[in-house]
């Protein structure tokens, strides 16, 4: 365990927020480019603005990380790479990404640019570390669903291979696992995974039917301020504040509170003001203590808005003035007959300025205390005088204006060096590969996901594989059908999962359906073939190749990709989600359980929105899946999909219904029930 002070990492959605963060005590800030940011509706930063922001922060000893953590389509790879190059050239200290394909490009083209794995990677289990290390990541942002013990275990393993850990300690808490959510895409055609979340979870959803006063998907904002000492002892390297869409006063208050707590201090009045600035009927410590339930839910009330207005003026004072945070050492020399000199160093950069030859004092000579007093006047700069050495003759005179000029000129030159000493010149170019690879669209194989062996259909002639829950005993099937174990999206006990996988392999299972990186590692460890699930968000050809290198030969692409983009993935061994109620959210806090009870959830759990649309809820013990209101149906359009494998996802269908659906897909029959085409043929933002 560690007593090292963790980094305070603050959001900067605008230039004012950046200034607020820096002046309130941030060690680092994270900001987005105009595109490829999980908060595209924030003001964000263009190329010139980014360079200025990095310079401003470096002058004050603050690091800058660029977020480039959205799903990236094949046609966008060159632009994404160029954005990363701009950040690198500006001197940015790292880049936060969620696409393994982009990671491979950056490791190849800019090998010394630190890679930070975004929370969008949904990493919550140490098994993922081997893949992250292989891909060149130096830091990982942990999933917000992790408990204190899980964070501690992860940090211990991460330190063994020199990977830093970053944990969210304050800000908005997504209902869906690590922010991976398809609800906004399906009902609003605005992709949260692409940085344009419409926030549908903040709208009314009732787990007991249509009740317009219920908000069963709206979580309070997270606050782990009272647990910062624990996180320090655990050895978390960076404490992250969410809020690139929030106002500067919020950024200032959250940063200042976290700064104080990390330094072993606290300000109760400031903490009260932080709650006033923005809360949804208070805060929650989320999953940190393992206490899930109704107390995690809340909405923004009229009282919250009123208290916010009252606190803004007070908080603004936190960042009105420059923060003198950079210590300087000065050496001042004034010898008769020689020009006065001032040497200033910050420990890394050194500048020397010269003045006129000092005069002989006619009345009062300039004393060392006078010189020190003038040189200490650094209030309008990021600096403060920590150490000074003065060497001067006794009977000399130096005007105060001349000393002040030397101080100002030296500070300006030092600031120039600090702003620019990390800028780089790079000539790397990445060219988008326009080549398309098409499959034989008439040659489709079905992989079906079933809730248990009792639902195995009789018509299996076109079925290539059957996905069954972890721990399922092997059914006796005809040769040639692959048995696939479904690894849970939330892994609470790696050893238990691995033991079950080993038993399933002995029982005839040969592969695993993997929805995140830890699952891939555990699958390989058990000697089973990893199959990439749709939640890996594979949507460009570099990502396809990146997963191939990890051993994932068969991959199901993101449900947010459009049909005409699939040939750009340049692979004939891919599949797509082709039938079923698409899981829109995966949540560790079941909204039905909180509003009704577990028996209700297991029988016919569902949520109803303000329009009366019903979304079924599937219980998975440690978590639940909120399913789409309508099943995706593509039997009559299967030949328009450039894939080899069709994933038929059966969750609540009877055995007879499953057999009927498979028959429809075999013959390409049109739908005869209420359905959706998913997102394959929509113009998704």
C-alpha positions in Angstrom: 0.0 0.0 0.0 1.1 3.6 -0.6 1.1 7.0 1.1 2.0 8.7 -2.2 -0.2 11.6 -3.1 -2.4 10.6 -6.1 -2.8 12.9 -9.0 -5.8 15.2 -9.0 -7.2 15.0 -12.6 -9.8 17.5 -13.5 -12.1 18.0 -16.6 -11.7 20.9 -19.0 -14.6 21.2 -21.4 -13.8 24.9 -22.0 -10.9 27.2 -21.6 -12.5 28.8 -18.5 -13.0 25.4 -17.0 -9.3 24.6 -17.7 -8.2 27.8 -15.9 -10.6 27.0 -13.0 -9.1 23.5 -12.7 -5.5 24.7 -12.7 -6.0 27.6 -10.3 -7.9 25.3 -7.9 -5.1 22.8 -7.5 -5.3 20.2 -10.3 -2.2 18.2 -11.1 -3.5 17.3 -14.5 -6.5 18.1 -16.8 -8.1 16.1 -19.5 -9.8 17.7 -22.5 -11.3 16.7 -25.8 -10.6 17.6 -29.4 -13.4 18.9 -31.5 -14.1 15.4 -32.6 -13.6 11.9 -31.2 -14.4 12.8 -27.6 -16.9 11.1 -25.3 -18.3 14.6 -24.7 -18.6 16.0 -28.2 -21.2 18.5 -27.1 -18.6 20.2 -24.8 -16.9 23.2 -26.3 -13.6 21.2 -26.7 -10.4 22.3 -28.3 -9.2 22.8 -31.9 -5.5 22.4 -32.9 -4.4 25.9 -32.0 -6.6 26.0 -28.9 -5.1 22.7 -27.8 -1.5 24.0 -28.2 -2.4 27.1 -26.1 -4.0 25.0 -23.5 -1.0 22.7 -23.2 1.3 25.6 -23.0 -0.8 27.3 -20.3 -0.9 24.1 -18.2 2.8 23.3 -18.6 3.8 26.8 -17.6 2.1 26.0 -14.3 3.4 22.5 -13.9 0.1 20.8 -14.8 -0.1 17.8 -17.2 -2.6 17.6 -20.1 -4.3 14.4 -21.4 -6.3 14.4 -24.6 -9.4 12.3 -24.7 -9.9 10.5 -28.0 -12.1 7.8 -26.6 -15.1 7.2 -28.9 -15.9 4.5 -31.4 -13.9 5.3 -34.5 -15.2 4.1 -37.9 -12.7 2.9 -40.6 -13.1 6.1 -42.7 -12.2 8.2 -39.6 -8.9 6.5 -38.7 -6.7 9.0 -40.6 -8.5 11.9 -39.0 -8.2 10.3 -35.5 -4.5 9.7 -36.0 -3.9 13.3 -37.2 -5.8 14.5 -34.1 -3.4 12.4 -31.9 -0.4 13.8 -33.8 -1.6 17.3 -33.1 -1.8 16.5 -29.4 1.6 14.9 -29.4 3.2 17.8 -31.3 1.6 20.3 -28.8 3.4 18.5 -26.0 0.4 16.7 -24.4 1.4 14.2 -21.7 -0.8 11.3 -22.8 -3.9 10.3 -24.8 -7.0 8.6 -23.5 -8.4 6.0 -26.0 -10.8 3.1 -26.1 -10.0 1.6 -29.5 -7.4 -1.1 -29.6 -6.9 -0.5 -33.3 -5.9 3.1 -32.7 -3.6 1.9 -29.9 -1.8 -0.3 -32.4 -1.4 2.6 -34.8 -0.1 5.0 -32.1 2.3 2.4 -30.7 3.7 1.9 -34.2 3.9 5.5 -35.3 4.3 7.5 -32.0 5.8 4.9 -29.6 6.7 7.4 -26.9 3.2 8.8 -26.6 1.7 7.5 -23.3 -1.6 5.6 -23.8 -4.3 5.7 -21.2 -7.2 3.2 -21.5 -10.5 4.9 -21.2 -13.3 3.7 -18.9 -15.1 2.9 -22.2 -12.9 -0.2 -22.3 -15.0 -1.5 -19.4 -12.0 -2.8 -17.5 -13.0 -4.1 -14.0 -10.9 -7.2 -13.6 -7.1 -7.8 -13.4 -7.2 -10.4 -16.2 -7.4 -7.6 -18.7 -4.0 -6.3 -17.7 -2.0 -8.7 -19.9 -3.8 -7.4 -23.0 -3.4 -3.8 -22.0 0.3 -4.3 -21.4 0.7 -6.0 -24.7 -1.0 -3.1 -26.5 1.3 -0.5 -24.8 -1.0 1.1 -22.3 0.7 2.8 -19.3 -2.5 3.7 -17.5 -6.1 2.3 -17.2 -9.2 4.1 -16.1 -11.1 1.6 -13.9 -14.8 0.8 -14.3 -17.0 2.8 -12.0 -18.8 -0.4 -10.9 -15.9 -1.6 -8.9 -15.8 -2.0 -5.1 -13.0 -0.9 -2.8 -11.7 -4.5 -2.6 -11.9 -4.9 -6.4 -10.0 -1.6 -6.9 -7.4 -2.7 -4.3 -6.9 -6.1 -6.0 -6.6 -4.5 -9.4 -4.1 -1.9 -8.2 -1.9 -4.6 -6.7 -1.7 -6.6 -9.9 -1.3 -3.4 -12.1 1.7 -2.3 -10.1 3.4 -5.6 -10.8 3.6 -4.8 -14.5 4.0 -1.0 -14.1 0.5 0.1 -15.2 -1.0 3.1 -13.5 -4.6 3.2 -12.3 -7.1 6.0 -12.5 -10.4 6.0 -10.6 -13.4 8.4 -10.9 -14.0 10.1 -7.5 -16.6 12.7 -8.4 -19.2 13.4 -11.1 -22.0 11.9 -13.1 -22.5 8.1 -12.7 -23.7 6.3 -15.8 -26.4 3.7 -15.2 -24.9 1.5 -17.9 -21.6 -0.4 -17.3 -18.7 2.1 -17.8 -20.8 4.3 -20.0 -21.3 1.7 -22.6 -24.9 2.3 -23.6 -27.1 1.8 -26.6 -30.2 3.4 -25.2 -29.5 6.8 -26.7 -28.7 5.2 -30.1 -31.8 3.1 -30.3 -34.4 5.6 -29.1 -32.8 8.9 -30.1 -30.3 7.9 -32.9 -27.5 9.8 -31.0 -24.7 7.5 -30.0 -23.4 7.8 -26.5 -20.4 5.7 -27.5 -19.7 8.3 -30.2 -19.9 11.2 -27.8 -23.4 12.3 -28.4 -25.4 10.8 -25.6 -28.9 12.3 -25.3 -29.2 11.3 -21.6 -32.4 9.2 -21.9 -31.7 7.6 -18.5 -32.5 11.0 -17.0 -36.1 10.8 -18.4 -39.0 9.0 -16.6 -38.7 5.2 -16.5 -40.9 3.2 -14.1 -40.2 -0.3 -13.0 -43.8 -0.7 -11.7 -45.6 0.4 -14.8 -46.1 3.8 -16.2 -45.5 6.3 -13.4 -44.4 9.7 -14.6 -43.0 10.5 -11.2 -40.5 7.6 -11.2 -36.9 7.9 -12.5 -35.6 4.4 -12.1 -32.6 4.8 -14.3 -31.4 8.2 -13.0 -28.4 7.8 -10.6 -27.1 10.5 -8.3 -23.7 11.9 -9.0 -20.8 9.9 -7.6 -18.7 11.3 -4.7 -15.8 9.3 -3.2 -14.4 12.4 -1.4 -14.8 10.7 2.0 -12.9 7.7 0.6 -9.9 9.5 -0.8 -7.7 8.4 2.1 -8.6 4.8 1.4 -7.8 5.2 -2.3 -4.4 6.8 -1.4 -3.6 3.7 0.8 -4.7 1.3 -1.9 -2.2 3.0 -4.3 -4.5 4.6 -6.9 -2.4 6.8 -9.1 -4.9 9.3 -10.3 -8.2 10.6 -8.8 -10.5 11.7 -11.7 -13.3 14.2 -11.6 -16.0 13.9 -14.3 -17.5 17.0 -15.7 -16.5 18.3 -19.1 -20.1 19.4 -19.7 -20.3 21.2 -16.4 -19.7 24.8 -15.6 -16.3 26.2 -14.4 -17.5 26.8 -10.8 -18.3 23.1 -10.5 -14.8 22.2 -11.8 -13.2 24.6 -9.4 -15.1 23.4 -6.3 -14.6 19.6 -7.1 -10.9 20.2 -7.8 -10.3 22.2 -4.7 -12.1 19.7 -2.4 -10.2 16.7 -3.9 -6.9 18.7 -3.6 -7.5 19.3 0.0 -8.5 15.7 0.8 -5.5 14.4 -1.1 -3.3 16.7 1.0 -4.8 15.4 4.2 -7.0 18.5 4.8 -10.7 19.3 4.4 -13.0 22.3 4.2 -16.6 21.4 5.2 -18.0 24.6 4.0 -16.5 24.2 0.5 -17.8 20.6 0.4 -21.3 21.9 1.1 -20.9 24.4 -1.7 -19.8 21.7 -4.0 -23.1 19.9 -3.4 -24.9 23.2 -4.0 -23.2 23.8 -7.3 -24.5 20.5 -8.8 -26.2 17.5 -7.4 -29.2 15.3 -8.0 -30.7 15.4 -4.5 -27.2 14.7 -3.0 -24.4 12.3 -3.9 -23.8 8.6 -3.8 -20.6 6.6 -3.1 -21.8 4.3 -5.9 -20.5 0.8 -5.8 -17.4 1.5 -3.7 -18.8 0.1 -0.5 -20.9 -2.6 -2.2 -24.2 -1.1 -0.9 -26.5 -1.0 -3.9 -30.1 0.1 -3.7 -32.5 3.0 -4.0 -30.2 5.4 -2.2 -28.1 5.6 -5.4 -31.0 7.2 -7.4 -31.9 10.8 -7.6 -33.0 13.6 -9.9 -32.2 17.3 -10.4 -34.8 19.2 -8.3 -35.9 22.8 -8.2 -34.1 23.2 -4.8 -30.9 21.9 -6.4 -31.1 24.6 -9.1 -31.8 27.3 -6.5 -28.9 26.3 -4.3 -26.6 26.2 -7.3 -27.3 29.8 -8.2 -26.5 30.8 -4.6 -23.1 29.1 -4.5 -21.7 30.1 -7.9 -20.5 33.6 -6.7 -18.6 32.2 -3.8 -17.0 29.4 -5.8 -15.9 31.8 -8.5 -13.4 33.3 -6.0 -11.5 30.0 -6.0 -10.1 30.6 -9.4 -10.2 34.4 -9.8 -6.5 34.8 -9.0 -3.4 33.1 -10.3 -2.2 30.2 -8.3 1.5 30.5 -7.3 2.4 26.9 -7.4 5.8 26.6 -9.2 8.8 27.0 -6.8 11.8 29.0 -8.1 15.4 29.3 -7.1 17.1 32.7 -7.9 20.8 33.7 -8.0 21.3 37.5 -8.0 24.7 39.0 -8.5 25.6 42.7 -8.3 29.4 43.4 -8.4 30.9 46.8 -9.0 32.1 47.2 -12.6 30.0 44.3 -14.0 26.5 44.0 -15.3 23.9 42.9 -12.8 22.7 39.3 -13.4 19.7 37.2 -12.4 19.6 33.5 -12.9 16.2 31.7 -12.3 15.6 28.0 -12.4 12.6 25.8 -11.8 14.8 22.7 -11.4 14.4 21.8 -15.1 14.7 25.1 -17.0 17.2 27.9 -16.4 17.3 31.5 -17.7 19.8 34.3 -17.0 19.1 38.0 -17.6 21.6 40.9 -17.4 21.1 44.5 -16.4 23.2 47.6 -16.3 26.5 48.0 -14.3 25.5 49.0 -10.8 26.2 52.6 -9.6 28.1 53.5 -6.5 25.6 54.5 -3.8 25.5 58.3 -3.2 23.2 58.1 -0.3 21.5 54.8 0.7 23.0 51.6 -0.8 20.7 48.8 -2.1 20.5 46.1 0.6 20.1 42.4 0.1 16.6 42.7 1.8 15.6 45.2 -0.8 16.7 43.0 -3.6 14.9 40.0 -2.2 11.7 42.0 -1.6 11.6 43.1 -5.3 12.4 39.6 -6.6 9.7 38.0 -4.5 6.9 40.0 -6.2 5.6 37.1 -8.3 1.9 37.4 -7.5 0.7 37.7 -11.1 2.7 34.7 -12.3 2.5 30.9 -11.6 5.7 31.2 -9.5 6.8 31.7 -5.9 10.3 32.3 -4.6 11.5 29.2 -2.7 15.2 29.9 -2.5 17.4 33.0 -3.2 21.2 33.6 -3.2 22.3 37.2 -3.3 25.9 38.2 -4.0 26.4 42.0 -4.0 29.0 44.5 -3.0 28.3 46.8 0.0 28.3 50.2 -1.5 26.2 49.9 -4.7 22.9 51.2 -5.9 20.4 49.4 -8.1 17.1 51.0 -8.9 13.9 49.1 -8.0 12.6 49.5 -11.5 15.7 47.7 -12.9 15.3 44.8 -10.5 11.6 44.5 -11.3 12.4 44.5 -15.0 15.0 41.7 -14.5 12.4 39.7 -12.6 9.7 40.2 -15.2 11.9 39.4 -18.1 13.3 36.3 -16.5 9.8 35.0 -15.5 8.6 35.6 -19.1 11.6 33.8 -20.6 11.1 30.9 -18.1 7.4 30.7 -19.0 8.3 30.6 -22.7 10.6 27.6 -22.0 8.1 25.8 -19.8 5.4 26.3 -22.5 7.4 25.0 -25.3 9.9 22.5 -23.9 7.7 19.5 -24.6 6.5 20.5 -28.0 7.6 18.1 -30.8 8.0 17.8 -34.5 6.5 14.7 -36.1 6.2 13.7 -39.7 4.3 10.4 -39.3 1.4 9.9 -41.7 -1.3 7.3 -41.5 -3.2 6.6 -44.7 -6.7 5.3 -44.7 -7.0 1.9 -46.6 -10.0 2.2 -48.8 -10.0 -1.4 -49.9 -13.2 -3.4 -49.2 -13.5 -7.1 -48.5 -16.8 -8.7 -49.3 -18.1 -12.1 -48.2 -20.4 -14.5 -50.0 -23.7 -13.1 -48.7 -25.6 -16.3 -49.4 -23.3 -18.3 -47.2 -24.5 -17.5 -43.6 -23.9 -19.4 -40.5 -26.0 -19.0 -37.4 -24.6 -18.7 -33.9 -27.4 -18.8 -31.4 -27.4 -17.6 -27.8 -29.8 -19.5 -25.5 -30.8 -19.0 -21.8 -30.3 -22.7 -21.0 -30.1 -26.2 -22.6 -33.8 -26.7 -22.3 -34.2 -24.2 -25.1 -32.0 -26.0 -27.6 -34.0 -26.2 -30.9 -34.4 -29.3 -33.0 -33.5 -27.5 -36.3 -29.7 -27.1 -36.1 -28.6 -27.6 -39.7 -27.5 -24.0 -40.2 -26.3 -23.5 -36.6 -22.5 -23.2 -36.3 -22.4 -22.6 -32.6 -24.5 -22.4 -29.4 -23.8 -19.8 -26.7 -24.8 -21.0 -23.2 -24.4 -19.4 -19.8 -21.3 -20.0 -17.7 -21.5 -23.2 -15.7 -23.9 -24.9 -18.1 -23.4 -28.7 -18.4 -22.7 -29.9 -21.9 -25.7 -31.0 -23.9 -25.3 -34.0 -26.3 -25.4 -32.5 -29.8 -24.4 -33.6 -33.2 -20.9 -33.3 -34.3 -19.8 -29.9 -35.8 -21.8 -27.6 -33.6 -19.5 -25.5 -31.4 -20.4 -25.1 -27.8 -19.6 -21.6 -26.5 -19.5 -20.5 -22.9 -20.9 -17.0 -22.2 -18.6 -15.2 -19.8 -20.5 -12.6 -17.7 -20.0 -9.0 -18.5 -19.3 -8.3 -14.9 -16.6 -10.6 -13.5 -16.6 -10.5 -9.7 -14.4 -13.6 -9.1 -11.9 -14.4 -11.8 -10.8 -17.7 -10.1 -14.4 -18.9 -10.0 -14.9 -18.0 -13.7 -11.7 -19.8 -14.7 -12.6 -23.0 -12.8 -16.0 -23.1 -14.5 -14.4 -22.6 -17.9 -11.9 -25.4 -17.4 -14.8 -27.7 -16.4 -16.8 -26.7 -19.4 -13.8 -27.4 -21.7 -13.6 -30.9 -20.3 -17.3 -31.2 -20.9 -17.0 -30.4 -24.6 -17.1 -26.6 -24.8 -14.5 -25.2 -27.2 -15.0 -21.4 -27.2 -16.1 -18.4 -25.1 -18.3 -15.4 -26.0 -16.3 -12.5 -24.7 -17.8 -9.0 -24.0 -14.7 -7.4 -22.6 -10.9 -7.8 -22.3 -10.8 -9.8 -19.1 -13.0 -12.4 -20.6 -10.6 -12.8 -23.6 -7.7 -13.4 -21.2 -9.6 -15.9 -19.1 -10.8 -17.7 -22.2 -7.2 -18.1 -23.5 -6.0 -19.2 -20.0 -8.6 -22.0 -20.0 -7.5 -23.1 -23.4 -10.8 -22.0 -25.1 -11.2 -20.0 -28.3 -12.2 -16.4 -27.5 -15.0 -15.0 -29.7 -15.3 -11.2 -29.6 -18.7 -10.0 -28.5 -20.6 -6.9 -29.8 -19.8 -4.9 -26.6 -16.1 -4.8 -27.6 -17.2 -2.0 -30.0 -15.2 -3.4 -33.0 -16.0 -0.9 -35.8 -12.9 -0.4 -37.9 -10.4 -2.6 -39.7 -7.5 -1.7 -37.4 -9.5 -2.8 -34.4 -10.4 -6.1 -36.2 -6.7 -6.7 -36.7 -5.8 -5.7 -33.1 -8.2 -8.3 -31.7 -6.9 -10.9 -34.2 -3.4 -10.4 -32.6 -4.9 -11.1 -29.2 -6.2 -14.4 -30.4 -9.8 -13.4 -31.2 -10.3 -14.9 -34.7 -14.1 -14.7 -34.8 -15.5 -11.3 -34.0 -19.0 -9.8 -33.8 -19.0 -6.2 -34.8 -20.5 -3.2 -32.9 -24.3 -3.0 -33.2 -23.8 0.7 -34.0 -22.0 0.1 -37.3 -23.9 0.8 -40.6 -24.4 -2.0 -43.1 -22.5 -0.2 -45.9 -19.4 0.2 -43.5 -19.0 -3.5 -42.9 -17.0 -4.3 -46.1 -14.5 -1.7 -44.8 -13.6 -4.0 -42.0 -11.8 -6.2 -44.5 -12.4 -9.5 -42.9 -14.5 -12.5 -44.0 -14.7 -14.1 -40.5 -16.9 -11.5 -38.8 -20.5 -11.5 -37.6 -23.3 -9.2 -36.4 -26.2 -9.1 -34.0 -29.0 -10.2 -36.4 -31.9 -11.2 -34.2 -33.1 -10.5 -30.7 -33.7 -7.8 -28.1 -30.4 -6.0 -28.1 -29.1 -5.3 -24.6 -29.2 -1.5 -24.4 -27.8 -1.2 -20.9 -25.9 -3.5 -18.6 -26.3 -2.3 -15.0 -24.9 -3.5 -11.7 -27.9 -2.0 -9.8 -31.2 -3.6 -11.0 -33.9 -1.0 -11.3 -36.7 -3.7 -11.0 -35.2 -5.1 -7.8 -35.1 -1.6 -6.3 -38.7 -0.9 -7.1 -40.3 -4.3 -6.8 -38.4 -7.5 -5.9 -36.2 -10.2 -7.4 -39.1 -12.5 -8.0 -40.8 -9.9 -10.1 -37.6 -9.3 -12.1 -37.0 -13.0 -12.8 -40.6 -13.6 -13.9 -41.4 -10.6 -16.1 -39.2 -7.7 -15.1 -39.5 -4.6 -17.2 -39.3 -0.8 -17.4 -41.8 1.5 -19.0 -40.9 4.9 -20.3 -43.0 8.1 -20.4 -44.5 7.1 -23.8 -45.6 3.7 -22.5 -42.9 1.7 -24.3 -41.9 -1.5 -22.4 -38.2 -2.5 -22.1 -37.8 -6.1 -20.7 -35.1 -6.6 -18.0 -33.0 -9.8 -17.9 -31.5 -10.8 -14.6 -28.0 -12.1 -14.6 -27.5 -12.4 -10.8 -24.6 -9.9 -10.3 -26.1 -7.6 -12.9 -29.0 -7.2 -15.3 -29.6 -6.3 -18.9 -32.1 -3.8 -20.0 -33.3 -5.1 -23.4 -34.7 -3.2 -26.3 -38.5 -2.9 -26.6 -38.5 -4.7 -30.0 -36.4 -7.5 -31.3 -34.0 -6.8 -34.2 -35.2 -8.7 -37.3 -33.0 -9.1 -40.4 -34.0 -12.5 -41.9 -35.2 -10.8 -45.1 -32.2 -8.5 -45.2 -29.5 -10.9 -44.2 -27.9 -10.8 -47.7 -27.4 -7.0 -47.3 -25.1 -7.7 -44.4 -21.5 -8.4 -45.4 -20.9 -10.9 -42.6 -20.4 -14.7 -42.3 -22.0 -15.2 -38.9 -25.5 -14.1 -37.8 -25.9 -13.8 -34.0 -29.4 -14.9 -33.0 -29.9 -13.7 -29.4 -32.7 -15.5 -27.6 -33.4 -14.3 -24.1 -37.1 -14.7 -23.3 -38.4 -16.8 -26.2 -39.9 -20.3 -25.8 -38.3 -23.3 -27.5 -41.1 -23.2 -30.1 -40.5 -19.5 -30.8 -36.8 -20.1 -31.2 -37.4 -22.9 -33.8 -39.8 -20.7 -35.7 -37.3 -17.8 -35.8 -34.5 -20.0 -37.0 -36.7 -21.3 -39.8 -37.5 -17.7 -40.8 -33.8 -16.9 -41.0 -33.1 -20.1 -43.1 -35.6 -19.1 -45.7 -35.3 -15.3 -45.4 -38.9 -14.7 -44.5 -40.3 -11.2 -43.9 -41.3 -10.3 -40.3 -44.8 -11.0 -39.1 -44.5 -9.3 -35.7 -43.4 -5.9 -34.3 -39.7 -5.5 -35.0 -36.8 -3.1 -35.6 -33.9 -3.2 -38.1 -31.5 -2.1 -35.4 -29.0 0.6 -36.4 -27.5 -1.0 -39.5 -29.7 1.0 -41.9 -30.0 4.2 -40.0 -28.0 7.5 -40.2 -26.7 7.3 -36.7 -25.0 10.4 -35.2 
